Amino acid sequence: MDYRVSVLGFIVGVLVGLTGMGGGALMTPTLILLHLARPTLAVGTDLVWNAVTKAVGSAVHLRQATVDKAIVKRLALGSLPGAAAGIALLAYLRHLGVGTQDKLVVEVLGIALVAAAIGLFVRSVFGAQLPRPGQEGLSRGPAWLTTVLGFFVGFLVSITSVGSGSLIVAALVFIYPTTPLRRIVGSDIVNALMLVGVSAAGHMGIGSIDSRLLAGLLLGSIPGVWIGSRMSAKFPEKVLRPVLGTTLLYLGLRLL
């Protein structure tokens, strides 16, 4: 087992614990740029890793009743078919050669990272204007727009593993301006669990998951998430998000 994989898992785990996001957006491009895995294998393995972390997060949010079932339903109606469409495209490209498949993954991943970085910067600028906890808004945003967003992100996640958190949350903040951020985040995590689960199963079906790579990532990321979560109370989120956004922008430009 390559020790660099576990070190990477630890670093990303700490960041996930600190910010609640950035796992797939940081893990996949770093695995590719460090030549630890070819693009499609990096995506498939990261999706399984992501499913484990999302399962824990979903349990916490469901217990705390910070999940809006209407938003989850609207997202899932689009995200699950979107994920299936993305897997179908990768399966088709595999017959044309892994080089064609990996080229698509790298190009789409680069664009997704730049978009995620922009989303983080937007949240950093407008975060102070978001509803405070206690302002229990209703799910009054347009249902069709939420489903279209879900389809687009589901397609993107199945190909790149990026977007289940960074892109959806940034968009939902504007679609549901009266819904507290904690309910938006909780709803996104529950939807993301279903989304990455379907995507990971699809990648398993086309043989793009590396079990040894996954074990190395989990070995480092589990203690990393725990440490990051304990440190989160001492680190201001408004400082961490621009740093994370700058990192995603740099990784995205490196891939393009």
N, C-alpha and C positions, 0 to 999 in steps of 0.2 A: 504494500500500500504506500503510495506517495505521500510523504508527510506534508507536502505543500497543499494537498487537498484538504487535510484536516485543519491546517492553519487558516486556509481560506474560509472554511466552514465556520471556524471560531470568530474570525473578523466580521463576516457577514452576520453571524448569529448575534454578536454584540450590537451591530447596527440595527438589526430587526428589533431587538429588545429595547433599544433606545427610542426608535422612531415609529415602530409598528409597521414599517413598510421597507421596501428596497431589497427584499430577499432575492426574488427572481431577476430583478433589474440589475443587481450587482453580480450575482452568482454566475449567471449564464455568460455574459460577455467576458468576465474575468477568466472563466474556464477556457473560453475560446482563445483569448488574447495570450494566455500563458501556455497555450498548446497542451492543456491537460485533457482535452476531449475535443473531438470534431464537433462542429456546430449542432447537428441534429441529435447526437448523443448527449450533448450538454443540455439541450432543451428538455429532452425526455427525462433525464435523470433529475434535473432541477424541478420538474413538475411533481415528481414523486416526493422529493424533499419538501416542496412547498405544501403538498397535501397534508403531510404530517404536522407542520407548523399551523396550517389553517384549521386543522381539526381541533387543536388545543385552543386556538383563539375563538373558534365558533362556540365551543362549550362554555367558555367564560362569558361571552356576550349573551348567549341564550339564558344563562343562569342569572345574569344581571338585567334581563328584559330590555336590552338595548338593541333590539332587532325589529325593523319595520317589515312585517310579513308581506305587505302590499308591494313594497319596493323590491323585495327579494323575488317575489313571483314575477313581476314585470321584467326584471333583469334575466331571470332564468329562462323565460320564454324566448329570449333572444340569444343568451350566451351559450346554452347547451347546443342548439342547432348550429351556432357559429363555430363552436369547437369541433363538432362533427365535420363541418365543411372544411375546416383547416386540416384536420387529420386526413380527410379524403384527398386533399390536394397533395399533401406530403407523400401519401401512399402512391399516388399517380406518378409523382416526380421520382420516386425511388426506382421505378421501372426504367426511367430515363438515365439513371446513374446517380450515385451518392453525391457526385460533384455538383450536379444540377440542384439537387435537394439542399445541399449545404449552402450553395450560393444564395438561394432564395432566403434561407434562414438568416444569414448574415446581413443581407441588405434590409430585410424587413425589421430585424432586430435593431439595426442602427437607427432607422427612422423612429421606431417605437421608443428607444431610449431618449432621443432628442425630444419627442413629444412628452414623455414622462418628466423630463427635466423642466420643460416649460410649465407643465402642470404644477410641479413643486414650487416654482418661482411664483406662479399665480396665487397659490395657497399661502405663500409667505407674505405676499403683498396684501391680499384681501382677508387673511385669516382673522384679523381683529374685528371684521364686520360680520362674522358668522354668528348665528344665534347662540346664546349661552345655555348651559345645562339648566333645565327647568322650563325652558320655552318649548313646550311639547307641541310642535307643529304637526299637521296632518299631511298625508301623502297626496298633495294636490298638484304635483307636477304632471305633465302630459304622459300618459301611460305608453303611448306609441313611441315617443322619443326615448323613453327608458329602455324599451324592448329593442329598438334599433341600436342604441348604445351598447346593450348587452350582446347583440349579434356581432357587432364590429369588434368589441373587445374579446369576445369568445374566440373569434377567428384568429385574432392577433395572439392571444395567449397560447393557443394550440400550436402555433408556429414558432413563437419566440419565448414563451413562458413569462412575458412581461405584460403588465397592464391590468392584472386582476385587482390590484390595489391602487397603484399610482394614478392610472388614467380614469378609472371609474369614480373614485372618490372626488377627484378634481371636477369631473363633469356633474356628479350628483349634487354637489354644493350649489351649483347654479340652477339645476333643474328643480331642486327642492329647497329653496332659500329659507323657508320657515321651519325646516326639520333640523333639530339639533345635530351637531357634527357627530356626537357619540352614537346616535341612531343610524346615521349614514355609514359610519365606519363599521358598526356591527352588522348592518344589512349587507354591506359589501363583502365582509369576511365570510358570512354564511353562503352567499352566492358563489364566492371564490372557491370555497371548499368543494361545492358541486362541480364547478367549472374545471378546476385543476384535476379533480378526480376523474372526470370524463376524458380530459386531455391526456392524463397520465395513462389511463387504460388504453386509449388509442395508440399512444407511443409504444406501450408494451406489446400491442398487437402487431406493430410494424417493426418490432425488434430494435427500438432506439433508446434502450435503458441499460446503463452500465451498473451492475449491482455492486462491484468493488468501489467504484467512484462514489456511489450513493452511501455506502458504509463509511467511507472516509469523511464525507461531508457531515453526516450525522454525528460522527465521533467528535468533531470539532464544534459543530453548531449548537448542539444541545447545551453544553456548559456556557457557550457564548450567549445564547438567548437568555439564560438564567442570569448571568452577570449583567448583561445589558438592561434587563428588566429591573434589576436592583439599582442600577445606576441612573435609571430614567428620571427619578425624582430630583436628581441633582444637576441635570443638564437641561437647559432651556430649549424647547422644541424649535422656537423661532430662530435659534442659531444653527441647529442641526439640519433643518430642512434646506436652507440655501447651500450648505456644504454638500449635502447629499445630491441636490440638484446639479451642482457644478460637476460632481463626480460622474453622474449619469450622462451629462452633456459631453464630457470628455470621452467617455467610453463609446458613446454613440458615434461621435465624429471619427474616432479611431477605426470603427468598423466600416464606415461609409467610404 
